[in-house]
Structures are given as structure tokens and as C-alpha cells.
Amino acid sequence: MNFCSECGQSVRVGIPDDDNRPRHICDNCGTIHYQNPKIVAGTVPVYGDKVLLCKRAIEPRVGYWTLPAGFMENEESTDAAAARETWEEANAKVDIKHLYVLIDTIAISQVYMMFLADMPEPEYGAGPESLEVELFSEDEIPWDELAFPTIEKTLRLYFEDRKKGEYPLHQCQVTKEDRDRFFAQASAVNHA
């Protein structure tokens, strides 16, 4: 951030009084600009014993598989955002069951909120952000072609829970080390 969104003047980075973190501060109008994590809302869309995945048509990670998910919009609930993203990316209607996985991705300041969702019908298709969309059983999941560590973590939790027949809320983290390891492994597999 270079300029104040309130008055248009230059901002500086500093620690405001009564704070302990660097912020963008406008000395002209006194506005302190806070930058907070972004919420990514998505679904684990299930039809029978299969999960719906989308092959990404946009960066980052074009050509890799993901669960339908994206940034939450203003004036939108998290479950509505998850259902909207599923429709936009996979042209699939879902019945949201409950919040299933909450993942803090600390290194990139995002919070993933993944909802368990049923697909009433096996109707889907690629939206503008997807190259293709497909239902996969557990043994068909393209594990080496997943886009992000959050997606891998969510899918592994889902298939573990399915064996138990219980789907509790999971809260976990993806650290910088987790991300580095995931992308290093993905790179090694794709260059082999």
C-alpha cells in the first residue's frame, strides 16, 4: 500500500501508539490501515462415494485439481459463499451440511472454511475458472496433482472420517513449512 484510501496521500509503515504491529499509517489524515486475513470459503461436494474436484483454469496453479473454493464477498455469509463458489467453479448445486474444516494458512494470511455438502444430483460442469470438473472416488483422487496443501489436508480428513462414519469439525493449520514441503513434493513429482 502506497497511498491512503481516505485522502490519497502517501502512507508510511510504523507501529501506532497502543499497538504492537506495523501498520500503514497516513500522517495527513491520521487513518491507520489494518490488513487482515482473507477468508476462503468452499465445499467438499459429495455425491454417493465420490467428491467433486475442479481443475483450475486460473493462476495460481493452473491445471491442478482443487475443491471448489474462493474468496468470500462482502455482505455474504460463509456458507452462502461456499455454495456460490461451488456454483461458479463447478456449475453444481449443493446442500450445505455444516462447517467441516477450518484451516489457518498463516504464511499467506488466509483462513479456509470448508463446508461438507451433498450434491442432490450428479450435475456439474466447468465454470469460467475451471478447465474441467469431475467426480472422484478415493482411489481415483489425483493426489500428485492437487493445487494446494489445504485441499490435500481437507480431502485426507474427509476420507479418514468417512471410514469412521463421523464428520466432526476439524481446526488445523498449514504452516510455511507445510506449504514449502507440499510444493517441493509437487515439483519433484511433476519433473520426474
C-alpha positions as CSV (number, residue, x, y, z in Angstrom):
1,M,0.0,0.0,0.0
2,N,1.4,3.3,-1.0
3,F,-1.4,5.8,-0.7
4,C,-4.2,6.4,1.8
5,S,-7.6,5.3,0.6
6,E,-9.2,8.1,2.7
7,C,-7.3,11.1,1.5
8,G,-4.9,9.9,-1.2
9,Q,-1.7,11.0,0.5
10,S,1.4,8.8,0.9
11,V,1.4,6.3,3.8
12,R,4.3,5.1,5.9
13,V,4.7,1.8,7.8
14,G,5.0,2.2,11.5
15,I,3.7,0.9,14.8
16,P,0.9,3.1,16.0
17,D,0.6,4.2,19.6
18,D,-1.1,1.5,21.8
19,D,-0.3,-1.2,19.1
20,N,2.4,-3.8,18.6
21,R,2.4,-4.5,14.9
22,P,3.5,-2.5,11.9
23,R,0.6,-0.8,10.1
24,H,0.2,1.5,7.1
25,I,-0.3,5.0,8.6
26,C,-1.4,8.2,6.9
27,D,0.2,11.2,8.7
28,N,-2.0,13.5,6.7
29,C,-5.4,12.4,7.9
30,G,-4.4,10.0,10.7
31,T,-6.0,6.9,9.2
32,I,-4.5,3.6,10.2
33,H,-4.9,0.9,7.6
34,Y,-5.3,-2.6,9.0
35,Q,-4.6,-5.6,6.8
36,N,-6.4,-8.7,8.0
37,P,-6.5,-12.3,6.8
38,K,-8.8,-13.1,3.9
39,I,-11.5,-15.8,4.2
40,V,-11.6,-18.5,1.6
41,A,-14.9,-20.4,1.6
42,G,-15.5,-23.7,-0.2
43,T,-17.1,-27.1,-0.1
44,V,-16.4,-30.8,-0.1
45,P,-19.2,-31.6,-2.6
46,V,-20.1,-35.3,-2.2
47,Y,-22.3,-37.4,-4.5
48,G,-22.5,-41.0,-3.3
49,D,-19.0,-42.2,-2.6
50,K,-17.4,-39.5,-4.8
51,V,-16.1,-36.0,-4.3
52,L,-16.3,-33.3,-6.9
53,L,-13.0,-31.6,-7.9
54,C,-12.2,-28.8,-10.3
55,K,-9.1,-28.4,-12.5
56,R,-8.0,-24.8,-12.2
57,A,-8.1,-22.6,-15.3
58,I,-6.6,-19.6,-13.4
59,E,-3.4,-18.8,-11.6
60,P,-2.2,-19.7,-9.2
61,R,-1.7,-23.4,-10.1
62,V,-3.4,-23.6,-13.5
63,G,-4.1,-27.2,-14.4
64,Y,-4.1,-28.6,-10.8
65,W,-7.1,-30.0,-9.1
66,T,-8.9,-28.3,-6.2
67,L,-12.1,-28.4,-4.3
68,P,-14.4,-25.5,-5.3
69,A,-13.5,-22.6,-3.1
70,G,-12.7,-18.9,-3.3
71,F,-12.7,-15.6,-1.5
72,M,-15.8,-14.6,0.4
73,E,-17.5,-11.4,-0.8
74,N,-18.8,-8.5,1.4
75,E,-22.3,-8.9,2.7
76,E,-22.2,-12.7,2.3
77,S,-22.4,-15.5,4.8
78,T,-19.6,-18.1,4.8
79,D,-22.0,-21.0,3.8
80,A,-23.5,-18.8,1.0
81,A,-20.0,-18.0,-0.2
82,A,-19.1,-21.7,-0.3
83,A,-22.3,-22.6,-2.2
84,R,-21.7,-19.7,-4.6
85,E,-18.1,-20.7,-5.3
86,T,-19.3,-24.3,-6.0
87,W,-21.8,-23.0,-8.5
88,E,-19.3,-20.6,-10.1
89,E,-16.5,-23.1,-10.4
90,A,-18.3,-26.4,-11.0
91,N,-21.9,-25.4,-12.0
92,A,-23.0,-27.7,-9.2
93,K,-25.9,-27.1,-6.8
94,V,-25.1,-28.3,-3.2
95,D,-26.9,-28.7,0.1
96,I,-24.6,-27.3,2.7
97,K,-24.4,-29.7,5.7
98,H,-22.0,-28.0,8.2
99,L,-18.7,-26.3,8.6
100,Y,-16.2,-29.2,8.3
101,V,-12.6,-27.9,8.2
102,L,-11.2,-24.6,9.4
103,I,-7.6,-24.1,8.3
104,D,-5.4,-21.2,9.2
105,T,-2.8,-20.7,6.4
106,I,-0.6,-18.4,8.4
107,A,2.1,-17.8,5.8
108,I,-0.3,-16.3,3.3
109,S,-2.8,-14.8,5.8
110,Q,-5.8,-16.8,4.7
111,V,-8.4,-18.7,6.6
112,Y,-10.0,-21.6,4.8
113,M,-13.6,-22.5,5.8
114,M,-14.6,-25.7,4.0
115,F,-18.2,-27.0,4.3
116,L,-19.4,-30.5,3.9
117,A,-22.0,-30.5,1.2
118,D,-24.2,-33.0,-0.6
119,M,-24.9,-32.9,-4.3
120,P,-28.5,-33.9,-4.8
121,E,-27.8,-34.7,-8.5
122,P,-24.6,-35.6,-10.3
123,E,-25.0,-32.5,-12.5
124,Y,-21.9,-30.3,-12.9
125,G,-19.7,-28.6,-15.5
126,A,-16.7,-26.4,-15.8
127,G,-17.3,-22.8,-14.9
128,P,-15.0,-20.0,-16.2
129,E,-12.4,-20.6,-13.5
130,S,-12.2,-24.4,-14.2
131,L,-10.8,-26.4,-17.2
132,E,-12.7,-29.5,-16.2
133,V,-14.8,-30.8,-13.3
134,E,-15.0,-34.5,-12.3
135,L,-16.3,-36.7,-9.5
136,F,-13.6,-38.9,-8.0
137,S,-13.7,-41.9,-5.6
138,E,-10.9,-42.0,-3.0
139,D,-8.7,-44.3,-5.1
140,E,-9.2,-42.0,-8.2
141,I,-8.1,-38.8,-6.5
142,P,-5.1,-37.3,-8.4
143,W,-3.1,-36.8,-5.2
144,D,0.0,-35.7,-7.0
145,E,-1.9,-33.1,-9.0
146,L,-3.7,-31.2,-6.1
147,A,-3.3,-27.4,-6.2
148,F,-2.8,-26.6,-2.6
149,P,-1.9,-28.2,0.8
150,T,-5.2,-27.0,2.2
151,I,-7.0,-29.1,-0.4
152,E,-4.9,-32.2,0.3
153,K,-5.5,-31.8,4.1
154,T,-9.2,-31.4,3.7
155,L,-9.6,-34.4,1.4
156,R,-7.4,-36.7,3.7
157,L,-9.6,-35.7,6.7
158,Y,-12.7,-36.4,4.7
159,F,-11.7,-39.9,3.6
160,E,-10.5,-40.7,7.1
161,D,-13.8,-39.5,8.6
162,R,-15.8,-41.4,6.0
163,K,-14.3,-44.7,7.2
164,K,-15.5,-43.8,10.8
165,G,-18.9,-42.6,9.6
166,E,-18.4,-39.3,11.6
167,Y,-17.7,-35.9,10.3
168,P,-16.6,-33.6,13.2
169,L,-15.3,-30.1,12.8
170,H,-11.6,-30.0,12.3
171,Q,-9.5,-27.0,13.1
172,C,-5.9,-27.1,11.9
173,Q,-3.0,-25.1,10.4
174,V,-1.0,-25.1,7.2
175,T,2.4,-23.6,8.1
176,K,5.0,-22.1,5.8
177,E,7.0,-25.3,6.3
178,D,3.9,-27.4,5.3
179,R,3.5,-25.2,2.2
180,D,7.2,-25.4,1.2
181,R,7.1,-29.2,1.6
182,F,3.9,-29.6,-0.4
183,F,5.1,-27.5,-3.3
184,A,8.6,-29.1,-3.3
185,Q,7.0,-32.6,-3.5
186,A,4.6,-31.4,-6.2
187,S,7.5,-30.0,-8.2
188,A,9.6,-33.2,-7.8
189,V,6.6,-35.4,-9.0
190,N,5.9,-33.2,-12.0
191,H,9.5,-33.1,-13.1
192,A,10.1,-36.9,-12.7
